[in-house]
């Protein structure tokens, strides 16, 4: 029972993260547009005031905002494509159709029953529980409707896309068209039902928002703590997603349009010069503060406490990982270096992360914290709007705290962090020979095949063999840094064989296997799918 629940949660988290992979690129691209049109930057670099450059900045900003303001579509298409086992492009098209049908169905139902809210002159539809999506006035469900439709399309497509009809005049209704037929019915029904079901749900969501707001810094601490402590399970996405992409993260009215979710609010306010300070909802975005700065102190502590003969190796390994965390706030390659070998440190790490979110809130710092691009953006927007000097001061404090506290605990309790592992007693050459024999046996390839493979292909085959072989692998997906594989029999997974390919750690949740590779994981996943014909 417990394992089944964990497997379902793992599948949910794995699916949810697929559309989120694109948001980082969207955000960074949008920041570029904001920077080249920012008055402060233009004042320092007058050549940016040239008309074509300013037009380029506006084009970039507005092009990214249309994506941010319509994340429901992104979730609908992304989740559907991630869930289906084949013909992902067909499922993506059906998801897009379904979303449009849902919008029109909901709007038509509201209009038929005279439930359409009247926008007010100054604040538009804010406070009415409705909003405009692609120019269609509907109930404001945030990204929830897109997420639900994405899962529905995935489930329906997997069950119905294999349907075939023998009669020639019915054959057009087979395959993906049969799935579309069912999704037309489901989407129309969903739009109709939402008109009556969602308003009470909105009341519950508003109540939950009030409860979280009333818990103040306690709730904010728990938010930051859980987001970090759940990293080993891969379920931390379930913590931050509702706040960053739904009403739980707050709503504001900008230029007559209702913007919901901390991420969308922040990105909307970044490019609006009339806003002198970011909204309170930005506090839900500060989970990236520790990702950007704290890992500098963690890595420095690991280097300091490493055995003398290992310091250079550990330094060379950690520097690119720290640069990654500082640039784009991706931390899992470092997390898995100590989460299992020194769980006490990881618990402390989660506590510090949540605590600094509270400190940022106490000092009323409303600024971007997501990597180097956010730091540059804060400088461009000015100290009055972002309080970046105080932000950087807290960053220095956090780095120093991590460095001294981690160094003390590592040496006090002799924790086996990178560079402090016990030396292997077994004969290295014997171990290498045994591993090589095991690889050759499981791969079952001839010498001619080995010669025809390059190193990347060989490592892909090792991964497949380590995961139990072709027949044992059911699904292959990836998030930002992890390869996520669903296997038929977890007992066939050979971790020793998997570790012959460089990785930062393995996590097993029942039949769901996660292997941390870093930013190159997308290429690895694609190569595995190609090798497995998935």
C-alpha positions as CSV (number, residue, x, y, z in Angstrom):
1,X,0.0,0.0,0.0
2,X,2.7,2.4,1.1
3,X,4.9,1.5,-1.9
4,X,1.9,2.0,-4.3
5,X,1.2,5.5,-2.9
6,X,4.9,6.4,-3.2
7,X,5.0,5.1,-6.8
8,X,1.9,7.2,-7.7
9,X,3.4,10.3,-6.1
10,X,6.7,9.7,-7.9
11,X,4.8,9.4,-11.2
12,X,2.9,12.6,-10.5
13,X,6.1,14.5,-9.6
14,X,8.0,13.1,-12.6
15,X,5.2,14.2,-14.9
16,X,4.7,17.6,-13.4
17,X,8.3,18.6,-13.8
18,X,8.3,18.1,-17.6
19,X,6.7,21.4,-18.5
20,X,8.6,23.2,-15.7
21,X,11.8,22.4,-17.5
22,X,11.0,25.1,-20.0
23,X,10.2,27.9,-17.5
24,X,13.9,28.5,-16.6
25,X,14.7,29.3,-20.2
26,X,11.5,31.5,-20.5
27,X,12.5,33.4,-17.4
28,X,16.1,34.0,-18.3
29,X,15.2,35.1,-21.9
30,X,12.6,37.5,-20.5
31,X,15.1,39.0,-18.1
32,X,17.4,39.7,-21.0
33,X,14.5,41.7,-22.6
34,X,13.9,43.6,-19.4
35,X,17.6,44.4,-19.0
36,X,18.1,46.0,-22.4
37,X,15.1,48.2,-22.0
38,X,15.7,49.1,-18.3
39,X,16.2,52.9,-17.9
40,X,19.2,52.4,-15.5
41,X,21.0,50.1,-17.9
42,X,20.2,52.3,-20.9
43,X,21.6,55.3,-19.0
44,X,24.9,53.5,-18.4
45,X,25.0,52.1,-22.0
46,X,23.5,54.8,-24.2
47,X,23.8,52.7,-27.4
48,X,20.9,50.5,-26.0
49,X,18.6,53.5,-26.6
50,X,18.7,52.8,-30.4
51,X,15.2,52.1,-31.6
52,X,15.8,48.6,-33.1
53,X,17.4,47.5,-29.8
54,X,14.5,48.8,-27.7
55,X,12.1,47.1,-30.1
56,X,14.0,43.9,-29.7
57,X,13.7,44.2,-25.9
58,X,10.0,44.8,-26.1
59,X,9.6,41.9,-28.5
60,X,11.5,39.5,-26.1
61,X,9.6,40.7,-23.0
62,X,6.1,40.5,-24.5
63,X,6.8,37.2,-26.3
64,X,7.8,35.6,-23.0
65,X,4.9,37.2,-21.1
66,X,2.4,35.5,-23.3
67,X,3.8,32.2,-22.2
68,X,3.9,33.1,-18.6
69,X,0.3,34.4,-18.7
70,X,-0.8,31.1,-20.3
71,X,1.0,28.5,-18.3
72,X,-2.2,26.4,-18.1
73,X,-1.6,25.5,-21.8
74,X,2.0,24.6,-21.1
75,X,1.0,22.3,-18.3
76,X,-1.8,20.7,-20.4
77,X,0.4,19.9,-23.3
78,X,3.5,19.1,-21.4
79,X,1.8,16.7,-18.9
80,X,-0.1,14.9,-21.6
81,X,3.0,14.3,-23.7
82,X,4.9,13.1,-20.7
83,X,2.3,10.6,-19.7
84,X,1.6,8.9,-22.9
85,X,3.7,5.9,-23.9
86,X,3.8,6.5,-27.7
87,X,2.8,9.1,-30.3
88,X,3.6,12.0,-27.9
89,X,3.1,14.6,-30.6
90,X,-0.5,13.3,-31.1
91,X,-1.3,13.6,-27.4
92,X,0.2,17.1,-27.3
93,X,-2.1,18.2,-30.2
94,X,-5.1,16.7,-28.5
95,X,-4.2,18.4,-25.2
96,X,-4.2,21.7,-27.0
97,X,-7.5,21.1,-28.6
98,X,-9.0,19.9,-25.3
99,X,-7.8,23.1,-23.5
100,X,-9.5,25.3,-26.2
101,X,-12.7,23.3,-26.0
102,X,-12.7,23.5,-22.2
103,X,-12.3,27.3,-22.3
104,X,-15.2,27.8,-24.8
105,X,-17.4,25.4,-22.9
106,X,-16.9,27.2,-19.6
107,X,-17.4,30.6,-21.2
108,X,-20.6,29.5,-22.9
109,X,-22.0,28.0,-19.7
110,X,-21.3,31.1,-17.7
111,X,-22.9,33.3,-20.4
112,X,-26.0,31.0,-20.7
113,X,-26.6,31.2,-16.9
114,X,-25.8,34.9,-16.7
115,X,-22.8,34.1,-14.5
116,X,-20.2,36.2,-16.4
117,X,-18.7,38.8,-14.2
118,X,-18.6,42.5,-15.3
119,X,-15.1,43.8,-15.4
120,X,-14.6,47.1,-13.5
121,X,-13.1,50.1,-15.1
122,X,-9.9,50.2,-13.0
123,X,-9.3,46.7,-11.7
124,X,-10.9,44.6,-14.5
125,X,-11.9,41.1,-13.3
126,X,-9.9,41.1,-10.1
127,X,-11.8,39.7,-7.1
128,X,-14.5,38.2,-9.3
129,X,-13.0,34.7,-9.5
130,X,-12.9,35.0,-13.3
131,X,-10.2,36.0,-15.8
132,X,-9.4,36.1,-19.5
133,X,-7.5,33.3,-21.1
134,X,-6.6,33.7,-24.8
135,X,-9.2,36.4,-24.9
136,X,-11.9,34.1,-23.5
137,X,-13.5,35.0,-20.1
138,X,-13.7,32.0,-17.9
139,X,-13.4,31.0,-14.3
140,X,-10.0,31.7,-12.9
141,X,-8.6,28.2,-12.2
142,X,-5.0,29.2,-12.6
143,X,-3.0,26.3,-14.0
144,X,-5.2,23.7,-12.3
145,X,-7.5,23.2,-15.4
146,X,-4.4,22.7,-17.6
147,X,-2.9,20.2,-15.2
148,X,-6.1,18.2,-14.9
149,X,-6.7,18.2,-18.6
150,X,-3.1,17.1,-19.2
151,X,-3.6,14.1,-16.9
152,X,-6.9,13.3,-18.4
153,X,-5.5,13.4,-22.0
154,X,-2.6,11.1,-20.9
155,X,-4.9,8.6,-19.3
156,X,-7.5,8.6,-22.1
157,X,-4.9,8.4,-24.9
158,X,-3.1,5.4,-23.3
159,X,-6.4,3.6,-23.1
160,X,-8.1,4.5,-26.4
161,X,-5.4,5.3,-29.0
162,X,-5.0,1.6,-29.9
163,X,-8.7,1.3,-30.9
164,X,-9.2,0.2,-34.5
165,X,-12.4,-0.3,-36.5
166,X,-12.8,-2.9,-39.3
167,X,-15.5,-1.2,-41.3
168,X,-13.9,1.2,-43.8
169,X,-16.3,4.1,-43.0
170,X,-15.4,3.9,-39.3
171,X,-11.6,3.7,-39.8
172,X,-11.2,7.4,-39.6
173,X,-12.4,7.3,-36.0
174,X,-9.6,4.9,-34.9
175,X,-6.3,5.6,-33.2
176,X,-5.6,9.1,-32.0
177,X,-8.9,10.3,-33.5
178,X,-10.8,8.0,-31.1
179,X,-8.9,9.6,-28.2
180,X,-9.8,13.0,-29.5
181,X,-13.5,12.0,-29.7
182,X,-13.5,11.1,-26.0
183,X,-11.6,14.2,-25.0
184,X,-14.1,16.4,-26.9
185,X,-16.8,15.0,-24.7
186,X,-14.7,15.2,-21.5
187,X,-13.6,18.8,-22.2
188,X,-17.1,20.0,-22.9
189,X,-18.3,18.3,-19.7
190,X,-15.4,19.7,-17.7
191,X,-16.1,23.3,-18.8
192,X,-19.8,22.9,-17.9
193,X,-19.2,21.3,-14.5
194,X,-16.5,23.8,-13.6
195,X,-19.0,26.6,-13.8
196,X,-20.8,25.2,-10.7
197,X,-18.0,23.3,-8.9
198,X,-15.1,25.7,-9.1
199,X,-16.6,28.7,-7.2
200,X,-16.8,26.6,-4.0
201,X,-13.3,25.4,-4.6
202,X,-12.2,29.0,-5.0
203,X,-13.6,29.6,-1.5
204,X,-11.6,26.7,-0.1
205,X,-8.4,27.9,-1.9
206,X,-8.9,31.4,-0.5
207,X,-9.4,29.9,2.9
208,X,-6.2,28.0,2.5
209,X,-4.4,31.1,1.4
210,X,-5.6,32.9,4.5
211,X,-4.5,30.1,6.8
212,X,-1.0,30.1,5.2
213,X,-0.9,33.9,5.4
214,X,-2.0,33.8,9.0
215,X,0.8,31.4,10.0
216,X,3.2,34.0,8.7
217,X,6.8,33.2,9.0
218,X,6.1,29.7,10.5
219,X,4.4,28.7,7.3
220,X,7.2,30.3,5.2
221,X,9.8,28.3,7.2
222,X,7.9,25.0,6.6
223,X,7.7,25.8,2.9
224,X,11.4,26.3,2.6
225,X,12.3,23.4,4.9
226,X,10.1,20.9,3.0
227,X,11.2,22.1,-0.4
228,X,14.8,21.1,0.6
229,X,14.2,18.0,2.7
230,X,12.2,16.3,0.0
231,X,14.9,16.7,-2.6
232,X,16.0,13.1,-2.2
233,X,12.5,11.8,-2.9
234,X,12.1,13.9,-6.0
235,X,8.8,15.2,-4.5
236,X,10.0,18.7,-3.7
237,X,8.3,19.9,-6.9
238,X,4.9,19.2,-5.2
239,X,5.8,21.8,-2.5
240,X,6.7,24.9,-4.5
241,X,4.5,24.4,-7.7
242,X,1.2,25.3,-6.1
243,X,2.6,28.5,-4.6
244,X,4.5,29.6,-7.7
245,X,1.8,28.8,-10.2
246,X,-1.6,29.2,-8.5
247,X,-3.6,31.4,-6.3
248,X,-1.8,30.0,-3.2
249,X,1.1,32.2,-4.2
250,X,-1.1,35.3,-4.4
251,X,-2.8,37.4,-7.1
252,X,-2.3,41.0,-8.3
253,X,-4.0,43.2,-10.9
254,X,-1.7,44.6,-13.5
255,X,-3.0,46.7,-16.4
256,X,-6.5,45.4,-15.9
257,X,-5.3,41.7,-16.0
258,X,-5.4,39.3,-13.0
259,X,-2.0,37.6,-12.5
260,X,-1.9,34.6,-10.2
261,X,1.0,32.6,-8.8
262,X,4.2,34.0,-7.3
263,X,6.2,33.3,-10.5
264,X,3.8,34.9,-12.9
265,X,3.4,37.9,-10.5
266,X,7.1,38.4,-10.1
267,X,7.8,38.2,-13.9
268,X,4.9,40.6,-14.6
269,X,6.2,43.2,-12.1
270,X,9.8,42.9,-13.3
271,X,8.9,44.7,-16.6
272,X,6.5,47.2,-15.2
273,X,8.3,50.5,-14.4
274,X,5.2,51.9,-12.5
275,X,5.7,49.3,-9.8
276,X,8.1,50.6,-7.2
277,X,8.3,47.4,-5.1
278,X,7.5,43.8,-5.7
279,X,4.4,42.2,-4.2
280,X,4.5,40.2,-1.0
281,X,3.9,37.0,-3.0
282,X,7.5,37.2,-4.2
283,X,8.5,35.7,-0.8
284,X,7.4,32.3,-2.2
285,X,10.1,32.7,-4.9
286,X,13.0,33.0,-2.4
287,X,13.5,29.3,-2.1
288,X,16.2,30.0,-4.7
289,X,18.2,32.2,-2.3
290,X,20.0,29.2,-0.7
291,X,20.4,27.5,-4.1
292,X,22.2,30.6,-5.4
293,X,24.4,31.4,-2.4
294,X,24.4,28.7,0.3
295,X,26.1,26.1,-1.8
296,X,29.2,28.2,-2.1
297,X,29.7,27.8,1.7
298,X,28.8,24.1,1.5
299,X,31.3,23.4,-1.2
300,X,34.0,25.4,0.6
301,X,33.4,23.3,3.8
302,X,33.7,20.1,1.8
303,X,37.0,21.2,0.4
304,X,38.3,22.4,3.8
305,X,37.5,19.1,5.5
306,X,38.6,16.8,2.7
307,X,41.6,14.6,3.3
308,X,44.8,16.4,2.2
309,X,45.4,14.0,-0.7
310,X,41.8,14.5,-1.9
311,X,41.5,18.3,-1.7
312,X,42.6,19.0,-5.3
313,X,40.3,16.4,-6.7
314,X,37.3,17.5,-4.6
315,X,37.9,21.2,-5.5
316,X,38.0,20.3,-9.3
317,X,34.8,18.3,-8.9
318,X,32.9,20.9,-6.9
319,X,33.7,24.1,-8.7
320,X,31.6,23.4,-11.8
321,X,28.8,22.2,-9.6
322,X,28.8,25.4,-7.5
323,X,28.9,27.5,-10.7
324,X,25.8,25.6,-11.9
325,X,24.0,26.3,-8.6
326,X,25.0,30.0,-8.7
327,X,24.1,30.5,-12.3
328,X,20.8,28.6,-12.6
329,X,19.9,27.4,-9.1
330,X,20.3,23.7,-9.9
331,X,21.7,21.9,-6.9
332,X,20.9,18.2,-7.0
333,X,24.4,17.2,-8.2
334,X,25.8,18.6,-4.9
335,X,22.8,17.5,-2.8
336,X,23.4,13.9,-3.6
337,X,27.1,14.1,-2.6
338,X,26.0,14.3,1.1
339,X,22.3,13.6,1.5
340,X,22.9,9.9,2.2
341,X,26.4,10.0,3.6
342,X,25.7,12.8,6.0
343,X,21.9,13.1,6.6
344,X,22.5,15.3,9.7
345,X,24.0,17.9,7.4
346,X,21.1,17.7,5.0
347,X,18.6,18.1,7.8
348,X,20.5,21.2,9.0
349,X,20.7,22.4,5.4
350,X,16.9,22.3,5.1
351,X,16.5,24.2,8.4
352,X,18.9,26.9,7.3
353,X,17.1,27.2,3.9
354,X,13.7,27.7,5.6
355,X,15.2,30.1,8.1
356,X,16.7,32.4,5.6
357,X,13.4,32.6,3.7
358,X,12.0,33.9,7.0
359,X,14.9,36.4,7.3
360,X,14.3,37.7,3.8
361,X,10.7,38.2,4.7
362,X,11.4,39.9,8.1
363,X,13.7,42.4,6.4
364,X,11.0,42.9,3.7
365,X,13.4,42.0,0.9
366,X,11.4,41.6,-2.3
367,X,13.9,40.7,-5.0
368,X,14.9,38.0,-7.4
369,X,17.1,35.3,-6.0
370,X,17.2,32.8,-8.8
371,X,20.8,32.7,-9.9
372,X,23.2,35.2,-11.5
373,X,20.6,36.7,-13.9
374,X,18.4,37.7,-10.9
375,X,21.4,39.4,-9.2
376,X,22.1,41.4,-12.4
377,X,18.4,42.2,-12.6
378,X,18.3,43.4,-9.0
379,X,21.2,45.8,-9.7
380,X,19.5,47.1,-12.8
381,X,16.2,47.7,-11.0
382,X,17.9,49.6,-8.2
383,X,18.3,49.3,-4.4
384,X,15.0,51.0,-3.6
385,X,12.9,48.4,-5.4
386,X,15.0,45.3,-4.6
387,X,17.1,46.2,-1.5
388,X,19.9,44.3,-3.2
389,X,22.6,45.5,-0.7
390,X,20.8,43.9,2.2
391,X,20.1,40.8,0.0
392,X,23.9,40.4,-0.7
393,X,24.7,41.0,3.0
394,X,22.5,38.1,4.0
395,X,24.0,36.1,1.2
396,X,27.5,36.6,2.7
397,X,26.2,35.7,6.1
398,X,24.7,32.5,4.8
399,X,27.8,31.5,3.0
400,X,29.9,32.0,6.1
401,X,27.4,30.2,8.3
402,X,27.4,27.2,6.0
403,X,31.2,27.1,5.8
404,X,31.9,27.2,9.6
405,X,28.9,25.2,10.8
406,X,29.4,22.4,8.2
407,X,33.1,22.3,8.7
408,X,32.7,22.0,12.5
409,X,30.1,19.2,12.3
410,X,32.0,17.3,9.6
411,X,35.1,17.2,11.7
412,X,33.3,16.8,15.1
413,X,31.3,13.7,14.0
414,X,33.7,12.5,11.3
415,X,31.0,12.7,8.6
416,X,31.8,11.0,5.3
417,X,31.4,14.0,3.0
418,X,33.2,14.2,-0.3
419,X,36.9,13.6,0.1
420,X,36.5,11.9,3.5
421,X,35.3,8.5,2.4
422,X,37.0,5.4,3.8
423,X,39.6,3.8,1.5
424,X,38.6,0.5,-0.1
425,X,40.4,-2.5,1.2
426,X,39.6,-4.8,-1.7
427,X,42.2,-5.1,-4.5
428,X,41.3,-2.4,-7.0
429,X,42.4,-4.3,-10.1
430,X,40.4,-7.4,-9.0
431,X,37.3,-5.2,-8.5
432,X,37.8,-3.7,-11.9
433,X,38.1,-7.1,-13.6
434,X,35.0,-8.4,-11.9
435,X,33.0,-5.3,-12.9
436,X,34.2,-5.5,-16.5
437,X,33.2,-9.2,-16.7
438,X,29.8,-8.3,-15.2
439,X,29.3,-5.6,-17.8
440,X,30.3,-7.8,-20.7
441,X,28.1,-10.6,-19.5
442,X,25.0,-8.4,-19.1
443,X,25.5,-6.4,-22.3
444,X,25.9,-9.6,-24.3
445,X,27.8,-7.9,-27.1
446,X,30.5,-9.3,-29.4
447,X,33.9,-7.8,-29.8
448,X,32.7,-6.4,-33.2
449,X,29.8,-4.7,-31.5
450,X,32.0,-3.1,-28.9
451,X,34.4,-1.7,-31.5
452,X,31.4,-0.1,-33.3
453,X,30.2,1.7,-30.3
454,X,31.6,5.0,-29.1
455,X,31.9,5.7,-25.4
456,X,28.5,7.4,-25.0
457,X,26.7,4.4,-26.6
458,X,28.7,2.0,-24.4
459,X,27.7,3.9,-21.3
460,X,24.0,3.9,-22.4
461,X,24.2,0.2,-22.7
462,X,25.7,-0.1,-19.3
463,X,22.8,1.9,-17.8
464,X,20.3,-0.3,-19.6
465,X,21.9,-3.4,-18.3
466,X,22.2,-2.0,-14.8
467,X,18.5,-1.2,-14.8
468,X,17.7,-4.9,-15.6
469,X,17.9,-4.9,-19.4
470,X,15.4,-3.8,-22.1
471,X,12.6,-6.0,-20.9
472,X,12.8,-4.6,-17.4
473,X,12.5,-0.9,-18.4
474,X,9.0,0.4,-18.8
475,X,9.4,4.2,-18.9
476,X,12.3,6.6,-19.2
477,X,11.9,10.3,-18.4
478,X,14.0,13.1,-17.0
479,X,13.7,16.3,-15.0
480,X,16.4,19.0,-14.7
481,X,19.1,16.8,-13.4
482,X,17.7,13.3,-12.9
483,X,17.1,10.3,-15.1
484,X,13.8,8.8,-14.0
485,X,13.1,5.2,-14.9
486,X,10.2,3.0,-14.1
487,X,11.3,-0.7,-14.0
488,X,9.2,-3.9,-13.9
489,X,11.3,-5.6,-11.3
490,X,13.4,-3.5,-8.9
491,X,15.4,-6.5,-7.7
492,X,17.0,-6.7,-11.2
493,X,18.5,-3.2,-10.7
494,X,22.3,-3.5,-10.3
495,X,23.6,-0.3,-8.7
496,X,27.2,-1.4,-9.0
497,X,26.9,-1.7,-12.7
498,X,25.1,1.7,-12.9
499,X,27.9,3.3,-11.0
500,X,30.4,2.3,-13.7
501,X,28.8,5.3,-15.5
502,X,29.6,8.6,-13.8
503,X,26.7,9.9,-11.7
504,X,26.0,11.8,-8.5
505,X,23.7,9.3,-6.8
506,X,20.8,6.8,-7.1
507,X,17.4,7.0,-5.4
508,X,15.0,4.0,-5.4
509,X,11.3,4.6,-4.6
510,X,9.8,1.2,-5.2
511,X,10.0,0.5,-8.9
512,X,10.9,4.1,-9.7
513,X,14.6,4.6,-10.1
514,X,16.3,8.0,-10.2
515,X,19.9,8.6,-11.3
516,X,21.4,12.0,-10.8
517,X,23.5,13.1,-13.8
518,X,23.3,16.9,-13.9
519,X,22.5,19.2,-16.8
520,X,23.4,16.6,-19.5
521,X,20.6,14.3,-18.4
522,X,18.3,15.3,-21.3
523,X,20.7,13.9,-23.8
524,X,21.1,10.7,-21.7
525,X,17.4,10.2,-21.5
526,X,17.0,10.7,-25.3
527,X,19.8,8.3,-26.1
528,X,18.2,5.7,-23.8
529,X,14.8,6.1,-25.4
530,X,16.3,5.7,-28.8
531,X,18.2,2.6,-27.7
532,X,15.1,1.1,-26.2
533,X,12.7,2.3,-29.0
534,X,10.5,4.1,-26.5
